[in-house]
Amino acid sequence: RVKAAVRDFDEETNFSVITEDGRFYNFNVLFNSFPVTLNYNLLEMQKGISRENGNDVLFEELGKNAPSLVGELMETIYKTDKQLIKNIETKSFGIQFLLKGIYIHNNKFYFHTEVRNLTNVPFRIDFIDFKVVDKKLAKRTVIQERTITPLRIYKQLDEISGNTVERNVFLLDLFTIANDKVLLIEIFEKNGGRHQQLEIENSDLVKAKLIKDMKLKIN
């Protein structure tokens, strides 16, 4: 929301907006007590702008990856919904959590996950953790661990209603782990005990599918 600090200024001014996906928008502004347009839909404005126009702002954590391209890759992975991995999953308390695929592009990992609620009781998510731990400690109290923070999340999961399925895509920095360690992806239930945990080994990471010539959905 933007509001003039003073009334009836004569000169034209401008302001810029950088959105979370790295898009850059610039607006020229004149004072008008009764503006014709009160709201601007940036999604609609974006449709007329392609990546080649260079209106992306690069974020430090994404390196040389344009935020719009990252977003398009995550959306494509989500909507294509391929199951590349069939043996990394857990199921307990009527909740099934599985890793459907690991993709790699330009030094970034894309993790595609799915949560199925097979009960009538909603599964409300408190938080999701990514951390590297010693393999021998993975099933016990973790003493030494390294937390990995996702750079982007395509679809934030808050609640999986009864008998429904939800998916999302996580963007992480490229990394590998030693053979005596595992990557844990943990989902903790809010005010509940139906926590879920996946274990990913280095052999799974190095089999990540290279994203090449993937058909993108351009907004």
Summary of the structure (lengths in Angstrom):
residues: 219
radius of gyration: 21.6
end to end distance: 24.0
largest distance: 70.3
contacts: 556
relative contact order: 0.17
helix: 15%
strand: 38%
